[in-house]
């Protein structure tokens, strides 16, 4: 099974979903870890960046998927 063959584009959908969610989740997890390790300012910044990335990616990639 080839992921990007013309009849079945589930591979493309998986790639787009990964671009939408994975960086935001990774940034948020790193932010939580930094908050737990007494680096409050860096942790807050990374958590905010994760949420902003998620909102922007849902807007841009979500509109591409419609």
N, CA, C and O of each residue as an XYZ file, in Angstrom:
264
protein
N       0.836     -1.177      0.000
C       0.000      0.000      0.000
C       0.884      1.245      0.000
O       1.712      1.427      0.892
N       0.708      2.067     -0.971
C       1.454      3.320     -1.064
C       0.580      4.420     -0.476
O      -0.597      4.532     -0.820
N       1.158      5.240      0.417
C       0.362      6.225      1.139
C      -0.215      7.321      0.244
O      -1.314      7.805      0.514
N       0.480      7.719     -0.791
C       0.029      8.865     -1.576
C      -0.422      8.475     -2.980
O      -0.247      9.259     -3.913
N      -0.991      7.302     -3.154
C      -1.517      6.962     -4.461
C      -2.817      7.726     -4.691
O      -3.443      8.181     -3.734
N      -3.220      7.867     -5.921
C      -4.312      8.762     -6.287
C      -5.643      8.336     -5.693
O      -6.420      9.202     -5.290
N      -5.940      7.076     -5.620
C      -7.229      6.631     -5.128
C      -7.380      6.752     -3.617
O      -8.495      6.908     -3.119
N      -6.277      6.683     -2.882
C      -6.344      6.660     -1.429
C      -5.357      7.691     -0.866
O      -4.145      7.475     -0.886
N      -5.881      8.794     -0.374
C      -5.020      9.872      0.112
C      -4.980      9.947      1.636
O      -4.841     11.034      2.195
N      -5.099      8.809      2.312
C      -5.057      8.834      3.777
C      -3.680      9.220      4.289
O      -3.563      9.816      5.360
N      -2.631      8.887      3.535
C      -1.281      9.281      3.939
C      -1.128     10.784      3.986
O      -0.482     11.319      4.886
N      -1.720     11.469      3.021
C      -1.665     12.925      2.993
C      -2.412     13.530      4.175
O      -1.959     14.509      4.767
N      -3.547     12.951      4.512
C      -4.319     13.431      5.660
C      -3.532     13.219      6.953
O      -3.538     14.080      7.833
N      -2.860     12.082      7.068
C      -2.048     11.803      8.257
C      -0.903     12.799      8.366
O      -0.605     13.272      9.463
N      -0.261     13.123      7.262
C       0.838     14.088      7.263
C       0.333     15.472      7.676
O       0.974     16.148      8.482
N      -0.796     15.893      7.139
C      -1.350     17.199      7.491
C      -1.739     17.249      8.964
O      -1.486     18.250      9.634
N      -2.352     16.180      9.477
C      -2.710     16.137     10.900
C      -1.468     16.157     11.789
O      -1.474     16.776     12.852
N      -0.404     15.479     11.353
C       0.837     15.492     12.124
C       1.438     16.893     12.157
O       1.942     17.325     13.193
N       1.388     17.600     11.043
C       1.902     18.972     11.002
C       1.044     19.884     11.868
O       1.548     20.841     12.455
N      -0.251     19.588     11.950
C      -1.140     20.422     12.748
C      -0.915     20.233     14.245
O      -0.871     21.216     14.984
N      -0.773     19.005     14.703
C      -0.827     18.741     16.137
C       0.516     18.446     16.801
O       0.716     18.851     17.946
N       1.430     17.770     16.144
C       2.645     17.320     16.828
C       3.536     18.443     17.357
O       3.946     18.368     18.515
N       3.863     19.488     16.574
C       4.715     20.535     17.150
C       4.067     21.250     18.340
O       4.748     21.602     19.303
N       2.758     21.462     18.270
C       2.071     22.123     19.374
C       2.097     21.264     20.632
O       2.301     21.778     21.732
N       1.893     19.960     20.476
C       1.927     19.058     21.628
C       3.325     18.993     22.214
O       3.483     19.004     23.435
N       4.342     18.927     21.364
C       5.723     18.865     21.841
C       6.093     20.143     22.592
O       6.697     20.075     23.663
N       5.735     21.314     22.042
C       6.024     22.576     22.732
C       5.318     22.648     24.074
O       5.898     23.109     25.057
N       4.077     22.200     24.123
C       3.313     22.248     25.366
C       3.919     21.315     26.419
O       4.006     21.681     27.591
N       4.334     20.128     26.013
C       4.942     19.186     26.957
C       6.264     19.729     27.486
O       6.539     19.629     28.682
N       7.081     20.300     26.614
C       8.346     20.892     27.066
C       8.072     22.038     28.024
O       8.790     22.202     29.011
N       7.045     22.833     27.751
C       6.672     23.925     28.647
C       6.253     23.428     30.021
O       6.624     24.021     31.034
N       5.481     22.342     30.068
C       5.060     21.776     31.358
C       6.262     21.241     32.129
O       6.347     21.406     33.346
N       7.189     20.602     31.420
C       8.392     20.078     32.078
C       9.229     21.227     32.639
O       9.750     21.126     33.750
N       9.362     22.302     31.891
C      10.133     23.446     32.385
C       9.438     24.114     33.565
O      10.104     24.591     34.483
N       8.119     24.153     33.551
C       7.396     24.701     34.703
C       7.654     23.870     35.957
O       7.783     24.417     37.052
N       7.727     22.571     35.797
C       7.972     21.688     36.939
C       9.409     21.804     37.448
O       9.689     21.502     38.608
N      10.309     22.238     36.580
C      11.730     22.342     36.951
C      12.140     23.761     37.322
O      13.298     24.133     37.128
N      11.232     24.550     37.845
C      11.511     25.892     38.362
C      11.965     26.890     37.295
O      12.569     27.906     37.639
N      11.702     26.638     36.045
C      11.974     27.622     34.993
C      10.629     28.134     34.513
O      10.175     27.806     33.417
N      10.003     28.940     35.349
C       8.609     29.335     35.142
C       8.425     30.190     33.892
O       7.481     29.973     33.132
N       9.309     31.153     33.669
C       9.121     32.063     32.540
C       9.265     31.322     31.205
O       8.450     31.504     30.301
N      10.290     30.498     31.087
C      10.489     29.742     29.847
C       9.343     28.755     29.631
O       8.888     28.562     28.504
N       8.881     28.131     30.716
C       7.774     27.191     30.600
C       6.503     27.858     30.128
O       5.801     27.326     29.267
N       6.199     29.025     30.685
C       4.993     29.749     30.260
C       5.084     30.158     28.797
O       4.109     30.058     28.051
N       6.263     30.617     28.395
C       6.442     31.053     27.003
C       6.237     29.885     26.048
O       5.569     30.032     25.024
N       6.806     28.723     26.373
C       6.645     27.571     25.481
C       5.206     27.058     25.465
O       4.720     26.604     24.429
N       4.532     27.128     26.594
C       3.126     26.711     26.603
C       2.276     27.657     25.763
O       1.400     27.210     25.023
N       2.522     28.934     25.868
C       1.793     29.912     25.051
C       2.100     29.711     23.575
O       1.199     29.780     22.738
N       3.370     29.462     23.248
C       3.729     29.208     21.853
C       3.045     27.955     21.317
O       2.627     27.922     20.159
N       2.929     26.936     22.147
C       2.239     25.718     21.722
C       0.774     25.971     21.410
O       0.252     25.471     20.413
N       0.110     26.745     22.260
C      -1.304     27.041     22.044
C      -1.492     27.923     20.806
O      -2.414     27.710     20.019
N      -0.614     28.913     20.640
C      -0.711     29.789     19.463
C      -0.454     28.992     18.187
O      -1.144     29.180     17.185
N       0.543     28.098     18.224
C       0.811     27.255     17.053
C      -0.396     26.396     16.717
O      -0.745     26.230     15.548
N      -1.031     25.851     17.745
C      -2.212     25.015     17.520
C      -3.345     25.814     16.892
O      -3.986     25.342     15.954
N      -3.598     27.014     17.395
C      -4.673     27.842     16.840
C      -4.401     28.223     15.390
O      -5.298     28.172     14.548
N      -3.160     28.605     15.106
C      -2.824     28.998     13.732
C      -2.874     27.796     12.798
O      -3.389     27.893     11.684
N      -2.343     26.663     13.249
C      -2.344     25.492     12.370
C      -3.755     24.963     12.138
O      -4.061     24.487     11.045
N      -4.617     25.039     13.147
C      -6.007     24.619     12.930
C      -6.702     25.541     11.943
O      -7.556     25.095     11.177
N      -6.353     26.800     11.950
C      -6.953     27.736     11.008
C      -6.470     27.525      9.589
O      -7.270     27.487      8.655
N      -5.155     27.386      9.422
C      -4.583     27.270      8.081
C      -4.785     25.873      7.521
O      -5.327     25.716      6.427
N      -4.351     24.849      8.263
C      -4.480     23.474      7.766
C      -5.943     23.022      7.762
O      -6.358     22.242      6.904
N      -6.711     23.515      8.722
C      -8.126     23.173      8.747
C      -8.860     23.709      7.540
O      -9.762     23.058      7.012
N      -8.477     24.900      7.098
C      -9.117     25.446      5.905
C      -8.654     24.710      4.645
O      -9.400     24.626      3.670
N      -7.425     24.177      4.660
C      -6.961     23.396      3.512
C      -7.696     22.070      3.412
O      -7.891     21.548      2.314
N      -8.107     21.521      4.553
C      -8.761     20.215      4.537
C     -10.240     20.295      4.183
O     -10.861     19.268      3.911
N     -10.807     21.479      4.183
C     -12.229     21.619      3.865
C     -12.470     21.517      2.379
O     -13.613     21.613      1.931
